[in-house]
Each structure stands twice: as structure tokens, then as C-alpha cells.
């Protein structure tokens, strides 16, 4: 998993706000304030570690923050005054953009940049005076195992602890959850569909974490921002609804208007009959594309595959409170997308000559449910995972473990084994 670190510019770090302590817990800004006013400059070793076994992601973003925000303002009071003005200017800019007032936008933008330049002129960059060592995004670490260290004068970087811990905790939580489902899926494709379950500000972080965790298909362009790809989507229920509940019409129009490089994956649970809906949709699609009337001897496989005029797969997303029309009612295991549903569908599709039609399942899937499907060898081609991936929570902790080269740590937090860590050069 080791390789090149991401360019710090990828992360769009809000430099002014972080330098001003806007996102920092007050006890961290006051901690560095005390040291600064006391003119006390110890050299400390900070150690970062996860609170359970995890796939670590967020290191590169933390390094970008350190690169841009390690240092101090030589006139803190003036800098904070300028920052207050900057916040006002940014709110004014937001209002001007909302009103689409170009004259005001240009005027406020000039004022905003003047304030930023004035703040930057007060900034004393000290990144070159600290030493950072870390593992790489995507690597696994054990509970309490060091994943990053920072050594230097805490006045320069101590106030960043909140932000550094947060970006690593978020990325690590998402990556660890994704890695669990990837491992459970035994090499089958994982579609990362979690964007709709959280604030849009975290999509880029979560998508990159999912990528490092092993999911290379994400649902929004923002999810794929850090590695420069695009989001992928299936036909949604909303499009089917817009065409008066016709899955066939939604599939035909989707194929007609969406670029050819997009795989056509059609949701088929609208009528709670995924087998019947798939058969009707594929017959209608075949007749539309070929201009021929369908008969049992027709080659439906001719309209299955990649590209325009073909259906790549169908997606089963039956609600966990419903039982599909083809499933035998036994107990709660008959609800939602269950093994019986997929087995029956695969058999019927193959009987009709649709052997190459892929089956994507979603709706309530997590690592445990995927493991069950794989144990039973259910003929699934891809798993779509959503909100379950956001339930994993892994805390990241940082402690000082040395001061001026001598051990100095809270009980139970002594210096760990740092041999895995590589010195960072940005």
C-alpha cells in the first residue's frame, strides 16, 4: 500500500481559519498561548495512535495542514482582528453570490484578498523546524500503535491537535468500515453509496477513505475528487417515478441520454417483483434497441453488456420491511434482499438467456450480511453499501511522550514502537 503521498494542494485546506484557531478546541489554543507568553520552548514528541485496529486514512490531509499551518502570528492580536474582518468579508461575499451581484462580488473579493495577504504577512512559517514521521494512507495499524509523530516546539503546532485528530479519525473510520465489507465480499465489487447519509462537506474525505479501503466505485464526483475520477450512478427510483412508474421507460431514456461510458444498471424493485420487472424491462429494451418483436427464441444477451444500447446489470434494493413477490414467506429472513430472491432471479435470468446480466444488491448490507451471502455462495456480482459504512467510529488520540529528549508521558501512554514510521518530506 505504500507509495507517493498526495500533494497538499489537493485538500483545499482553509488556511486562514485553521491558523486563526477557528476549528481548534479552546484548550489547545490556550495551551500554546500560555507557552508563548511564558516564552517557554520545550522540544516535545507527540505520538498519534488509533484506539482500535484500523485502516489508517487522513495522514496525507493531516500533513497538508501541518505544512500550511505550522507556525505562529508575530502579532496575534492584529491577526485575530484581521481574521474577524475576514469572516465578515466572507459572509458579505456569500450574500453577494446569493444575490448574483457581480459588482459587489468583485469588490468584496478584493477586500477579502487584501485581508488574507495582511494575515499572511504576519505569519511565521515554522514547518521546516519540526520533524514529522508517519505511515501511509491505506496501511493497517493495531490498537494503540503509533501512526504519526511530530517533534518540535509545541508553540508551532500544538493548537492543531483538534484538526489533525479529526481528519485522521474521519478518514480512518470510513476506510476501516469499507475494508471490512471489501474483505467480506471476496473480491466482488463494492459500490460506495454513502454520500446521501452525511453532510456534503465530507464527501471528498469519505470517498478517498473508501478508495483506500478498497472500494473503487463511488457515487459522487466529490467522492472521487482526491484521485481525479468521476462518480458512478444507477437508474434511481426518482427517474422511474418520473416516467409514471415505468422501469422500462426509465431504462430506455437513461440509455438514450447518458454517455456510453456509463454502465447501465437498472433498479428493478419498483413493483416489489424484481424478477418480473427485470423480464419486462429487458424485453421492452430489446424491442426498442433491435426493432424486433420479442419471442422466446430471441437473443436477449445481445442487449446485455457495456456501452450504449446495452444493459450491464440490474440492482435489487427491496426494502427490509417488504417481501418480494417471488420469495416464499417463512419469517423475517424472507424480507428485503434475501438469498432466496437472488438465487431465484439468477436461475430465471439464465433460463431466458440472460447469463451475462449482472446482479447488484443493496439495501441494509453490511459486512455481516455480505459474509452470509458469500458463505451461501449467493450469485451476486456487486454489493452496494450505504449508511452502514458511516456507523464505524474509531477515535484517534495524540499524547506527548517525550520532552527535551526524555520520557514524559501520562500513565499508560508511553512511547511506542516507531520503526514503521517514515520521515515526511513535503
TORKOL-4160 file (C-alpha; in steps of 0.2 Angstrom, whole numbers, padded with zeros to 4 digits, m for minus):
426
<pt num="1" X="0000" Y="0000" Z="0000"/>
<pt num="2" X="0015" Y="0012" Z="0001"/>
<pt num="3" X="0018" Y="0025" Z="m0012"/>
<pt num="4" X="0018" Y="0043" Z="m0016"/>
<pt num="5" X="0009" Y="0055" Z="m0004"/>
<pt num="6" X="m0005" Y="0066" Z="m0010"/>
<pt num="7" X="0000" Y="0084" Z="m0015"/>
<pt num="8" X="m0005" Y="0095" Z="0000"/>
<pt num="9" X="m0015" Y="0107" Z="m0013"/>
<pt num="10" X="m0027" Y="0093" Z="m0016"/>
<pt num="11" X="m0035" Y="0096" Z="0001"/>
<pt num="12" X="m0041" Y="0114" Z="m0001"/>
<pt num="13" X="m0036" Y="0117" Z="0017"/>
<pt num="14" X="m0045" Y="0133" Z="0024"/>
<pt num="15" X="m0028" Y="0140" Z="0029"/>
<pt num="16" X="m0034" Y="0157" Z="0037"/>
<pt num="17" X="m0047" Y="0148" Z="0048"/>
<pt num="18" X="m0035" Y="0135" Z="0054"/>
<pt num="19" X="m0021" Y="0147" Z="0058"/>
<pt num="20" X="m0033" Y="0158" Z="0067"/>
<pt num="21" X="m0038" Y="0143" Z="0078"/>
<pt num="22" X="m0056" Y="0144" Z="0071"/>
<pt num="23" X="m0058" Y="0124" Z="0071"/>
<pt num="24" X="m0047" Y="0121" Z="0087"/>
<pt num="25" X="m0053" Y="0117" Z="0104"/>
<pt num="26" X="m0050" Y="0132" Z="0115"/>
<pt num="27" X="m0040" Y="0122" Z="0127"/>
<pt num="28" X="m0027" Y="0119" Z="0113"/>
<pt num="29" X="m0026" Y="0137" Z="0108"/>
<pt num="30" X="m0024" Y="0142" Z="0126"/>
<pt num="31" X="m0011" Y="0129" Z="0129"/>
<pt num="32" X="0000" Y="0137" Z="0115"/>
<pt num="33" X="m0005" Y="0154" Z="0121"/>
<pt num="34" X="0002" Y="0150" Z="0139"/>
<pt num="35" X="0019" Y="0143" Z="0132"/>
<pt num="36" X="0021" Y="0158" Z="0120"/>
<pt num="37" X="0018" Y="0171" Z="0133"/>
<pt num="38" X="0029" Y="0162" Z="0145"/>
<pt num="39" X="0042" Y="0162" Z="0132"/>
<pt num="40" X="0044" Y="0143" Z="0136"/>
<pt num="41" X="0050" Y="0132" Z="0121"/>
<pt num="42" X="0052" Y="0114" Z="0126"/>
<pt num="43" X="0055" Y="0101" Z="0112"/>
<pt num="44" X="0041" Y="0088" Z="0113"/>
<pt num="45" X="0037" Y="0072" Z="0104"/>
<pt num="46" X="0019" Y="0070" Z="0100"/>
<pt num="47" X="0013" Y="0052" Z="0096"/>
<pt num="48" X="m0004" Y="0048" Z="0087"/>
<pt num="49" X="m0012" Y="0031" Z="0088"/>
<pt num="50" X="m0029" Y="0023" Z="0084"/>
<pt num="51" X="m0040" Y="0017" Z="0099"/>
<pt num="52" X="m0044" Y="0000" Z="0090"/>
<pt num="53" X="m0037" Y="m0010" Z="0075"/>
<pt num="54" X="m0040" Y="0001" Z="0059"/>
<pt num="55" X="m0036" Y="0005" Z="0041"/>
<pt num="56" X="m0027" Y="0022" Z="0043"/>
<pt num="57" X="m0033" Y="0036" Z="0031"/>
<pt num="58" X="m0031" Y="0055" Z="0034"/>
<pt num="59" X="m0012" Y="0056" Z="0036"/>
<pt num="60" X="m0010" Y="0065" Z="0020"/>
<pt num="61" X="m0023" Y="0078" Z="0024"/>
<pt num="62" X="m0015" Y="0080" Z="0042"/>
<pt num="63" X="0002" Y="0083" Z="0033"/>
<pt num="64" X="m0005" Y="0096" Z="0022"/>
<pt num="65" X="m0012" Y="0105" Z="0037"/>
<pt num="66" X="0005" Y="0104" Z="0046"/>
<pt num="67" X="0014" Y="0110" Z="0030"/>
<pt num="68" X="0002" Y="0125" Z="0029"/>
<pt num="69" X="m0001" Y="0129" Z="0047"/>
<pt num="70" X="0014" Y="0125" Z="0057"/>
<pt num="71" X="0020" Y="0142" Z="0064"/>
<pt num="72" X="0013" Y="0157" Z="0073"/>
<pt num="73" X="0007" Y="0175" Z="0070"/>
<pt num="74" X="0020" Y="0188" Z="0076"/>
<pt num="75" X="0006" Y="0199" Z="0081"/>
<pt num="76" X="m0008" Y="0188" Z="0087"/>
<pt num="77" X="m0020" Y="0202" Z="0092"/>
<pt num="78" X="m0018" Y="0211" Z="0075"/>
<pt num="79" X="m0020" Y="0194" Z="0066"/>
<pt num="80" X="m0036" Y="0190" Z="0076"/>
<pt num="81" X="m0043" Y="0207" Z="0072"/>
<pt num="82" X="m0039" Y="0204" Z="0053"/>
<pt num="83" X="m0047" Y="0187" Z="0054"/>
<pt num="84" X="m0063" Y="0195" Z="0062"/>
<pt num="85" X="m0064" Y="0207" Z="0047"/>
<pt num="86" X="m0061" Y="0192" Z="0035"/>
<pt num="87" X="m0075" Y="0182" Z="0042"/>
<pt num="88" X="m0087" Y="0197" Z="0039"/>
<pt num="89" X="m0080" Y="0199" Z="0021"/>
<pt num="90" X="m0083" Y="0181" Z="0018"/>
<pt num="91" X="m0101" Y="0182" Z="0024"/>
<pt num="92" X="m0104" Y="0198" Z="0013"/>
<pt num="93" X="m0096" Y="0188" Z="m0001"/>
<pt num="94" X="m0108" Y="0174" Z="0002"/>
<pt num="95" X="m0123" Y="0186" Z="0002"/>
<pt num="96" X="m0117" Y="0194" Z="m0014"/>
<pt num="97" X="m0115" Y="0177" Z="m0023"/>
<pt num="98" X="m0133" Y="0173" Z="m0017"/>
<pt num="99" X="m0139" Y="0189" Z="m0025"/>
<pt num="100" X="m0128" Y="0186" Z="m0041"/>
<pt num="101" X="m0121" Y="0204" Z="m0039"/>
<pt num="102" X="m0105" Y="0204" Z="m0049"/>
<pt num="103" X="m0100" Y="0222" Z="m0044"/>
<pt num="104" X="m0101" Y="0218" Z="m0025"/>
<pt num="105" X="m0093" Y="0201" Z="m0028"/>
<pt num="106" X="m0078" Y="0209" Z="m0036"/>
<pt num="107" X="m0077" Y="0222" Z="m0023"/>
<pt num="108" X="m0078" Y="0211" Z="m0008"/>
<pt num="109" X="m0066" Y="0198" Z="m0016"/>
<pt num="110" X="m0053" Y="0212" Z="m0017"/>
<pt num="111" X="m0056" Y="0216" Z="0001"/>
<pt num="112" X="m0055" Y="0198" Z="0006"/>
<pt num="113" X="m0039" Y="0195" Z="m0003"/>
<pt num="114" X="m0031" Y="0211" Z="0005"/>
<pt num="115" X="m0036" Y="0204" Z="0022"/>
<pt num="116" X="m0029" Y="0187" Z="0018"/>
<pt num="117" X="m0012" Y="0195" Z="0012"/>
<pt num="118" X="m0011" Y="0205" Z="0028"/>
<pt num="119" X="m0014" Y="0190" Z="0038"/>
<pt num="120" X="m0001" Y="0180" Z="0028"/>
<pt num="121" X="0012" Y="0194" Z="0031"/>
<pt num="122" X="0011" Y="0192" Z="0049"/>
<pt num="123" X="0013" Y="0173" Z="0048"/>
<pt num="124" X="0030" Y="0165" Z="0053"/>
<pt num="125" X="0031" Y="0148" Z="0045"/>
<pt num="126" X="0040" Y="0135" Z="0056"/>
<pt num="127" X="0036" Y="0119" Z="0046"/>
<pt num="128" X="0054" Y="0116" Z="0042"/>
<pt num="129" X="0058" Y="0116" Z="0061"/>
<pt num="130" X="0048" Y="0101" Z="0066"/>
<pt num="131" X="0051" Y="0083" Z="0061"/>
<pt num="132" X="0036" Y="0073" Z="0056"/>
<pt num="133" X="0036" Y="0054" Z="0054"/>
<pt num="134" X="0021" Y="0044" Z="0048"/>
<pt num="135" X="0014" Y="0028" Z="0040"/>
<pt num="136" X="0005" Y="0029" Z="0023"/>
<pt num="137" X="m0014" Y="0031" Z="0020"/>
<pt num="138" X="m0022" Y="0014" Z="0017"/>
<pt num="139" X="m0010" Y="0005" Z="0029"/>
<pt num="140" X="m0017" Y="m0005" Z="0044"/>
<pt num="141" X="m0012" Y="m0002" Z="0062"/>
<pt num="142" X="m0016" Y="m0010" Z="0078"/>
<pt num="143" X="m0024" Y="m0003" Z="0093"/>
<pt num="144" X="m0013" Y="0010" Z="0102"/>
<pt num="145" X="0001" Y="0008" Z="0088"/>
<pt num="146" X="0009" Y="0024" Z="0083"/>
<pt num="147" X="0004" Y="0030" Z="0066"/>
<pt num="148" X="0012" Y="0048" Z="0066"/>
<pt num="149" X="0024" Y="0058" Z="0077"/>
<pt num="150" X="0028" Y="0076" Z="0077"/>
<pt num="151" X="0043" Y="0083" Z="0086"/>
<pt num="152" X="0047" Y="0101" Z="0089"/>
<pt num="153" X="0042" Y="0116" Z="0098"/>
<pt num="154" X="0023" Y="0114" Z="0103"/>
<pt num="155" X="0020" Y="0133" Z="0101"/>
<pt num="156" X="0021" Y="0130" Z="0082"/>
<pt num="157" X="0009" Y="0116" Z="0080"/>
<pt num="158" X="0001" Y="0111" Z="0097"/>
<pt num="159" X="m0015" Y="0121" Z="0093"/>
<pt num="160" X="m0018" Y="0110" Z="0078"/>
<pt num="161" X="m0022" Y="0094" Z="0088"/>
<pt num="162" X="m0041" Y="0095" Z="0086"/>
<pt num="163" X="m0040" Y="0097" Z="0067"/>
<pt num="164" X="m0026" Y="0084" Z="0065"/>
<pt num="165" X="m0036" Y="0071" Z="0076"/>
<pt num="166" X="m0052" Y="0075" Z="0067"/>
<pt num="167" X="m0046" Y="0072" Z="0049"/>
<pt num="168" X="m0037" Y="0056" Z="0053"/>
<pt num="169" X="m0052" Y="0049" Z="0064"/>
<pt num="170" X="m0065" Y="0053" Z="0050"/>
<pt num="171" X="m0054" Y="0045" Z="0036"/>
<pt num="172" X="m0049" Y="0030" Z="0047"/>
<pt num="173" X="m0067" Y="0026" Z="0052"/>
<pt num="174" X="m0073" Y="0026" Z="0034"/>
<pt num="175" X="m0058" Y="0017" Z="0027"/>
<pt num="176" X="m0060" Y="0003" Z="0041"/>
<pt num="177" X="m0078" Y="0001" Z="0038"/>
<pt num="178" X="m0075" Y="m0001" Z="0019"/>
<pt num="179" X="m0061" Y="m0013" Z="0021"/>
<pt num="180" X="m0072" Y="m0024" Z="0032"/>
<pt num="181" X="m0085" Y="m0026" Z="0018"/>
<pt num="182" X="m0072" Y="m0027" Z="0005"/>
<pt num="183" X="m0064" Y="m0042" Z="0014"/>
<pt num="184" X="m0081" Y="m0050" Z="0017"/>
<pt num="185" X="m0085" Y="m0048" Z="m0002"/>
<pt num="186" X="m0071" Y="m0060" Z="m0008"/>
<pt num="187" X="m0066" Y="m0049" Z="m0022"/>
<pt num="188" X="m0083" Y="m0044" Z="m0028"/>
<pt num="189" X="m0085" Y="m0025" Z="m0032"/>
<pt num="190" X="m0091" Y="m0014" Z="m0019"/>
<pt num="191" X="m0101" Y="0002" Z="m0024"/>
<pt num="192" X="m0099" Y="0016" Z="m0011"/>
<pt num="193" X="m0116" Y="0024" Z="m0009"/>
<pt num="194" X="m0114" Y="0033" Z="0007"/>
<pt num="195" X="m0115" Y="0051" Z="0001"/>
<pt num="196" X="m0133" Y="0054" Z="0004"/>
<pt num="197" X="m0132" Y="0049" Z="0023"/>
<pt num="198" X="m0120" Y="0063" Z="0028"/>
<pt num="199" X="m0116" Y="0081" Z="0025"/>
<pt num="200" X="m0109" Y="0085" Z="0008"/>
<pt num="201" X="m0093" Y="0094" Z="0015"/>
<pt num="202" X="m0086" Y="0076" Z="0020"/>
<pt num="203" X="m0089" Y="0068" Z="0003"/>
<pt num="204" X="m0071" Y="0070" Z="m0003"/>
<pt num="205" X="m0063" Y="0064" Z="0013"/>
<pt num="206" X="m0075" Y="0049" Z="0014"/>
<pt num="207" X="m0073" Y="0045" Z="m0005"/>
<pt num="208" X="m0054" Y="0044" Z="m0003"/>
<pt num="209" X="m0055" Y="0034" Z="0013"/>
<pt num="210" X="m0067" Y="0022" Z="0004"/>
<pt num="211" X="m0055" Y="0021" Z="m0011"/>
<pt num="212" X="m0040" Y="0017" Z="0001"/>
<pt num="213" X="m0052" Y="0004" Z="0010"/>
<pt num="214" X="m0054" Y="m0005" Z="m0007"/>
<pt num="215" X="m0070" Y="0002" Z="m0015"/>
<pt num="216" X="m0066" Y="0010" Z="m0032"/>
<pt num="217" X="m0084" Y="0014" Z="m0037"/>
<pt num="218" X="m0091" Y="0030" Z="m0028"/>
<pt num="219" X="m0107" Y="0039" Z="m0031"/>
<pt num="220" X="m0102" Y="0057" Z="m0032"/>
<pt num="221" X="m0089" Y="0067" Z="m0041"/>
<pt num="222" X="m0084" Y="0074" Z="m0025"/>
<pt num="223" X="m0081" Y="0057" Z="m0018"/>
<pt num="224" X="m0068" Y="0054" Z="m0031"/>
<pt num="225" X="m0060" Y="0071" Z="m0030"/>
<pt num="226" X="m0044" Y="0067" Z="m0022"/>
<pt num="227" X="m0039" Y="0054" Z="m0036"/>
<pt num="228" X="m0047" Y="0063" Z="m0050"/>
<pt num="229" X="m0061" Y="0051" Z="m0056"/>
<pt num="230" X="m0080" Y="0053" Z="m0058"/>
<pt num="231" X="m0095" Y="0046" Z="m0048"/>
<pt num="232" X="m0105" Y="0032" Z="m0054"/>
<pt num="233" X="m0124" Y="0030" Z="m0053"/>
<pt num="234" X="m0138" Y="0018" Z="m0057"/>
<pt num="235" X="m0155" Y="0022" Z="m0063"/>
<pt num="236" X="m0164" Y="0029" Z="m0047"/>
<pt num="237" X="m0181" Y="0027" Z="m0041"/>
<pt num="238" X="m0185" Y="0045" Z="m0044"/>
<pt num="239" X="m0182" Y="0043" Z="m0063"/>
<pt num="240" X="m0194" Y="0028" Z="m0063"/>
<pt num="241" X="m0207" Y="0038" Z="m0054"/>
<pt num="242" X="m0205" Y="0052" Z="m0066"/>
<pt num="243" X="m0209" Y="0040" Z="m0080"/>
<pt num="244" X="m0225" Y="0036" Z="m0071"/>
<pt num="245" X="m0218" Y="0020" Z="m0063"/>
<pt num="246" X="m0211" Y="0013" Z="m0079"/>
<pt num="247" X="m0195" Y="0004" Z="m0076"/>
<pt num="248" X="m0194" Y="0000" Z="m0094"/>
<pt num="249" X="m0196" Y="0018" Z="m0100"/>
<pt num="250" X="m0183" Y="0024" Z="m0087"/>
<pt num="251" X="m0171" Y="0012" Z="m0093"/>
<pt num="252" X="m0173" Y="0016" Z="m0112"/>
<pt num="253" X="m0172" Y="0035" Z="m0108"/>
<pt num="254" X="m0157" Y="0033" Z="m0097"/>
<pt num="255" X="m0148" Y="0023" Z="m0111"/>
<pt num="256" X="m0154" Y="0036" Z="m0124"/>
<pt num="257" X="m0147" Y="0051" Z="m0115"/>
<pt num="258" X="m0132" Y="0046" Z="m0103"/>
<pt num="259" X="m0115" Y="0044" Z="m0110"/>
<pt num="260" X="m0109" Y="0027" Z="m0117"/>
<pt num="261" X="m0095" Y="0025" Z="m0104"/>
<pt num="262" X="m0108" Y="0024" Z="m0090"/>
<pt num="263" X="m0113" Y="0006" Z="m0086"/>
<pt num="264" X="m0132" Y="0004" Z="m0087"/>
<pt num="265" X="m0138" Y="m0003" Z="m0070"/>
<pt num="266" X="m0156" Y="m0003" Z="m0068"/>
<pt num="267" X="m0166" Y="m0003" Z="m0051"/>
<pt num="268" X="m0179" Y="m0016" Z="m0053"/>
<pt num="269" X="m0189" Y="m0016" Z="m0036"/>
<pt num="270" X="m0201" Y="m0003" Z="m0040"/>
<pt num="271" X="m0216" Y="m0015" Z="m0041"/>
<pt num="272" X="m0208" Y="m0027" Z="m0027"/>
<pt num="273" X="m0206" Y="m0040" Z="m0041"/>
<pt num="274" X="m0188" Y="m0039" Z="m0046"/>
<pt num="275" X="m0189" Y="m0055" Z="m0057"/>
<pt num="276" X="m0205" Y="m0049" Z="m0066"/>
<pt num="277" X="m0199" Y="m0031" Z="m0068"/>
<pt num="278" X="m0182" Y="m0037" Z="m0075"/>
<pt num="279" X="m0190" Y="m0048" Z="m0088"/>
<pt num="280" X="m0202" Y="m0034" Z="m0094"/>
<pt num="281" X="m0189" Y="m0021" Z="m0094"/>
<pt num="282" X="m0176" Y="m0032" Z="m0104"/>
<pt num="283" X="m0190" Y="m0037" Z="m0116"/>
<pt num="284" X="m0195" Y="m0019" Z="m0119"/>
<pt num="285" X="m0177" Y="m0014" Z="m0120"/>
<pt num="286" X="m0173" Y="m0027" Z="m0133"/>
<pt num="287" X="m0188" Y="m0022" Z="m0144"/>
<pt num="288" X="m0183" Y="m0004" Z="m0143"/>
<pt num="289" X="m0165" Y="m0007" Z="m0147"/>
<pt num="290" X="m0167" Y="m0020" Z="m0161"/>
<pt num="291" X="m0184" Y="m0015" Z="m0168"/>
<pt num="292" X="m0189" Y="m0033" Z="m0167"/>
<pt num="293" X="m0203" Y="m0041" Z="m0158"/>
<pt num="294" X="m0198" Y="m0052" Z="m0144"/>
<pt num="295" X="m0200" Y="m0071" Z="m0144"/>
<pt num="296" X="m0194" Y="m0085" Z="m0133"/>
<pt num="297" X="m0180" Y="m0088" Z="m0145"/>
<pt num="298" X="m0174" Y="m0070" Z="m0145"/>
<pt num="299" X="m0156" Y="m0067" Z="m0140"/>
<pt num="300" X="m0158" Y="m0056" Z="m0125"/>
<pt num="301" X="m0139" Y="m0057" Z="m0122"/>
<pt num="302" X="m0137" Y="m0046" Z="m0137"/>
<pt num="303" X="m0143" Y="m0031" Z="m0127"/>
<pt num="304" X="m0133" Y="m0035" Z="m0111"/>
<pt num="305" X="m0115" Y="m0029" Z="m0108"/>
<pt num="306" X="m0105" Y="m0012" Z="m0108"/>
<pt num="307" X="m0110" Y="0003" Z="m0118"/>
<pt num="308" X="m0124" Y="0012" Z="m0126"/>
<pt num="309" X="m0139" Y="0001" Z="m0131"/>
<pt num="310" X="m0135" Y="m0012" Z="m0118"/>
<pt num="311" X="m0140" Y="m0016" Z="m0100"/>
<pt num="312" X="m0125" Y="m0020" Z="m0089"/>
<pt num="313" X="m0135" Y="m0026" Z="m0074"/>
<pt num="314" X="m0150" Y="m0024" Z="m0063"/>
<pt num="315" X="m0150" Y="m0018" Z="m0045"/>
<pt num="316" X="m0161" Y="m0026" Z="m0031"/>
<pt num="317" X="m0165" Y="m0014" Z="m0017"/>
<pt num="318" X="m0180" Y="m0021" Z="m0009"/>
<pt num="319" X="m0184" Y="m0013" Z="0007"/>
<pt num="320" X="m0181" Y="m0023" Z="0023"/>
<pt num="321" X="m0199" Y="m0021" Z="0028"/>
<pt num="322" X="m0206" Y="m0029" Z="0012"/>
<pt num="323" X="m0206" Y="m0047" Z="0004"/>
<pt num="324" X="m0203" Y="m0048" Z="m0014"/>
<pt num="325" X="m0217" Y="m0057" Z="m0024"/>
<pt num="326" X="m0205" Y="m0072" Z="m0029"/>
<pt num="327" X="m0200" Y="m0075" Z="m0011"/>
<pt num="328" X="m0208" Y="m0089" Z="0000"/>
<pt num="329" X="m0215" Y="m0081" Z="0016"/>
<pt num="330" X="m0206" Y="m0090" Z="0030"/>
<pt num="331" X="m0200" Y="m0077" Z="0043"/>
<pt num="332" X="m0191" Y="m0061" Z="0044"/>
<pt num="333" X="m0177" Y="m0068" Z="0034"/>
<pt num="334" X="m0189" Y="m0068" Z="0019"/>
<pt num="335" X="m0189" Y="m0049" Z="0019"/>
<pt num="336" X="m0178" Y="m0037" Z="0009"/>
<pt num="337" X="m0165" Y="m0043" Z="m0002"/>
<pt num="338" X="m0163" Y="m0061" Z="0004"/>
<pt num="339" X="m0153" Y="m0076" Z="m0003"/>
<pt num="340" X="m0168" Y="m0084" Z="m0010"/>
<pt num="341" X="m0173" Y="m0069" Z="m0020"/>
<pt num="342" X="m0156" Y="m0068" Z="m0029"/>
<pt num="343" X="m0155" Y="m0087" Z="m0032"/>
<pt num="344" X="m0172" Y="m0087" Z="m0040"/>
<pt num="345" X="m0168" Y="m0072" Z="m0050"/>
<pt num="346" X="m0152" Y="m0079" Z="m0057"/>
<pt num="347" X="m0160" Y="m0095" Z="m0062"/>
<pt num="348" X="m0174" Y="m0086" Z="m0071"/>
<pt num="349" X="m0162" Y="m0074" Z="m0080"/>
<pt num="350" X="m0151" Y="m0089" Z="m0085"/>
<pt num="351" X="m0166" Y="m0099" Z="m0091"/>
<pt num="352" X="m0170" Y="m0084" Z="m0103"/>
<pt num="353" X="m0153" Y="m0082" Z="m0110"/>
<pt num="354" X="m0148" Y="m0068" Z="m0099"/>
<pt num="355" X="m0132" Y="m0076" Z="m0092"/>
<pt num="356" X="m0122" Y="m0061" Z="m0093"/>
<pt num="357" X="m0134" Y="m0049" Z="m0084"/>
<pt num="358" X="m0125" Y="m0044" Z="m0068"/>
<pt num="359" X="m0135" Y="m0043" Z="m0051"/>
<pt num="360" X="m0131" Y="m0029" Z="m0039"/>
<pt num="361" X="m0138" Y="m0030" Z="m0022"/>
<pt num="362" X="m0141" Y="m0015" Z="m0010"/>
<pt num="363" X="m0152" Y="m0010" Z="0005"/>
<pt num="364" X="m0146" Y="m0014" Z="0023"/>
<pt num="365" X="m0130" Y="m0023" Z="0018"/>
<pt num="366" X="m0115" Y="m0023" Z="0030"/>
<pt num="367" X="m0100" Y="m0034" Z="0032"/>
<pt num="368" X="m0110" Y="m0047" Z="0042"/>
<pt num="369" X="m0124" Y="m0049" Z="0029"/>
<pt num="370" X="m0111" Y="m0049" Z="0015"/>
<pt num="371" X="m0102" Y="m0063" Z="0024"/>
<pt num="372" X="m0118" Y="m0073" Z="0025"/>
<pt num="373" X="m0121" Y="m0071" Z="0006"/>
<pt num="374" X="m0103" Y="m0076" Z="0002"/>
<pt num="375" X="m0104" Y="m0091" Z="0014"/>
<pt num="376" X="m0120" Y="m0097" Z="0005"/>
<pt num="377" X="m0112" Y="m0093" Z="m0012"/>
<pt num="378" X="m0127" Y="m0082" Z="m0017"/>
<pt num="379" X="m0124" Y="m0077" Z="m0035"/>
<pt num="380" X="m0121" Y="m0058" Z="m0033"/>
<pt num="381" X="m0109" Y="m0048" Z="m0044"/>
<pt num="382" X="m0108" Y="m0032" Z="m0034"/>
<pt num="383" X="m0113" Y="m0025" Z="m0017"/>
<pt num="384" X="m0120" Y="m0008" Z="m0015"/>
<pt num="385" X="m0116" Y="m0001" Z="0003"/>
<pt num="386" X="m0123" Y="0015" Z="0011"/>
<pt num="387" X="m0127" Y="0021" Z="0028"/>
<pt num="388" X="m0119" Y="0005" Z="0037"/>
<pt num="389" X="m0102" Y="0012" Z="0032"/>
<pt num="390" X="m0104" Y="0028" Z="0042"/>
<pt num="391" X="m0108" Y="0018" Z="0059"/>
<pt num="392" X="m0090" Y="0013" Z="0062"/>
<pt num="393" X="m0081" Y="0025" Z="0074"/>
<pt num="394" X="m0063" Y="0025" Z="0078"/>
<pt num="395" X="m0055" Y="0038" Z="0089"/>
<pt num="396" X="m0038" Y="0044" Z="0086"/>
<pt num="397" X="m0028" Y="0050" Z="0101"/>
<pt num="398" X="m0012" Y="0061" Z="0102"/>
<pt num="399" X="0000" Y="0062" Z="0118"/>
<pt num="400" X="0016" Y="0070" Z="0122"/>
<pt num="401" X="0028" Y="0056" Z="0126"/>
<pt num="402" X="0045" Y="0065" Z="0127"/>
<pt num="403" X="0050" Y="0082" Z="0132"/>
<pt num="404" X="0068" Y="0088" Z="0128"/>
<pt num="405" X="0073" Y="0071" Z="0124"/>
<pt num="406" X="0067" Y="0062" Z="0140"/>
<pt num="407" X="0052" Y="0051" Z="0143"/>
<pt num="408" X="0037" Y="0061" Z="0149"/>
<pt num="409" X="0020" Y="0053" Z="0146"/>
<pt num="410" X="0004" Y="0051" Z="0155"/>
<pt num="411" X="0002" Y="0034" Z="0164"/>
<pt num="412" X="m0002" Y="0021" Z="0151"/>
<pt num="413" X="0004" Y="0031" Z="0136"/>
<pt num="414" X="0022" Y="0028" Z="0135"/>
<pt num="415" X="0032" Y="0030" Z="0118"/>
<pt num="416" X="0028" Y="0016" Z="0107"/>
<pt num="417" X="0037" Y="0007" Z="0093"/>
<pt num="418" X="0041" Y="0020" Z="0079"/>
<pt num="419" X="0050" Y="0009" Z="0067"/>
<pt num="420" X="0036" Y="0008" Z="0054"/>
<pt num="421" X="0036" Y="0027" Z="0053"/>
<pt num="422" X="0044" Y="0036" Z="0039"/>
<pt num="423" X="0051" Y="0054" Z="0039"/>
<pt num="424" X="0040" Y="0065" Z="0029"/>
<pt num="425" X="0047" Y="0077" Z="0016"/>
<pt num="426" X="0035" Y="0088" Z="0008"/>
